[in-house]
Amino acid sequence: DDNDLYGALLNQIISDSLNAETSAPTLAMHVKEQDELQHRQKQIIKNVEKRGTKGRKVRFDTHDKLINFKAPKPITLPDYAESLFRSLF
């Protein structure tokens, strides 16, 4: 969530390193910009469910309906199938 803050700080550091000369007014402006950015970060309202803590809220996802589903038909085996399967193992 602090990506904007760190991105702004990195841009400021890079621009300050390119400008070898920093004066007191630009440093004060830099500090003021940082404070404003931090203040904006604090103002962002996060979407948090306050009543959903400690497992009181059931969370679930609905699945799509089954399409072309057909229950299997019971298979009737011939009489000799049981002896055949026993001889295999």
C-alpha positions as CSV (number, residue, x, y, z in Angstrom):
1,D,0.0,0.0,0.0
2,D,3.0,2.3,0.4
3,N,4.1,2.0,-3.2
4,D,3.2,5.6,-4.0
5,L,5.1,6.9,-1.0
6,Y,8.2,4.9,-1.8
7,G,8.0,5.7,-5.5
8,A,7.8,9.4,-4.7
9,L,10.7,9.1,-2.3
10,L,12.8,7.3,-4.8
11,N,12.1,9.9,-7.5
12,Q,13.1,12.6,-5.1
13,I,16.3,10.9,-4.1
14,I,17.2,10.4,-7.8
15,S,16.4,14.0,-8.7
16,D,18.4,15.2,-5.6
17,S,21.4,13.1,-6.5
18,L,21.3,14.5,-10.1
19,N,21.2,18.0,-8.6
20,A,24.4,18.1,-6.5
21,E,23.3,21.4,-4.9
22,T,20.4,21.3,-2.5
23,S,19.3,24.4,-0.7
24,A,17.2,24.8,2.4
25,P,14.0,25.9,0.6
26,T,14.0,22.8,-1.7
27,L,14.7,20.6,1.3
28,A,11.8,22.1,3.2
29,M,9.6,21.6,0.1
30,H,10.7,18.0,-0.1
31,V,9.8,17.4,3.6
32,K,6.4,19.1,3.0
33,E,5.7,16.9,0.0
34,Q,6.5,13.8,2.0
35,D,4.2,14.9,4.8
36,E,1.3,15.5,2.3
37,L,1.9,12.1,0.7
38,Q,1.8,10.3,4.1
39,H,-1.3,12.3,5.0
40,R,-3.0,11.1,1.7
41,Q,-2.0,7.5,2.5
42,K,-3.7,7.7,5.9
43,Q,-6.9,9.1,4.4
44,I,-7.4,6.2,2.1
45,I,-10.4,4.2,3.4
46,K,-9.8,0.5,3.2
47,N,-12.7,-1.8,2.4
48,V,-12.6,-4.0,5.5
49,E,-15.7,-5.8,6.8
50,K,-15.8,-4.9,10.5
51,R,-18.4,-7.5,11.4
52,G,-16.7,-10.3,9.6
53,T,-14.0,-10.9,12.2
54,K,-13.3,-14.1,14.2
55,G,-15.1,-16.4,11.8
56,R,-18.5,-14.9,12.4
57,K,-19.2,-14.4,8.7
58,V,-19.5,-17.3,6.3
59,R,-17.5,-16.6,3.1
60,F,-18.4,-18.6,0.1
61,D,-18.2,-18.5,-3.7
62,T,-21.1,-19.8,-5.8
63,H,-20.3,-22.3,-8.5
64,D,-21.9,-22.3,-12.0
65,K,-24.7,-24.8,-12.6
66,L,-23.7,-28.2,-14.0
67,I,-24.3,-28.4,-17.7
68,N,-25.1,-31.7,-19.4
69,F,-24.7,-33.7,-16.2
70,K,-26.3,-37.1,-16.2
71,A,-26.2,-39.5,-13.3
72,P,-24.5,-42.9,-14.1
73,K,-26.7,-45.9,-14.8
74,P,-26.1,-48.9,-12.6
75,I,-24.1,-51.6,-14.4
76,T,-25.2,-55.2,-14.2
77,L,-22.2,-57.6,-14.4
78,P,-22.5,-61.0,-15.8
79,D,-22.3,-64.0,-13.5
80,Y,-18.8,-65.0,-14.7
81,A,-17.3,-61.5,-14.0
82,E,-16.6,-62.2,-10.3
83,S,-14.6,-65.3,-11.1
84,L,-12.8,-63.5,-13.9
85,F,-11.7,-60.6,-11.5
86,R,-10.5,-63.0,-8.9
87,S,-8.3,-64.8,-11.4
88,L,-6.6,-61.6,-12.4
89,F,-5.2,-60.8,-8.9
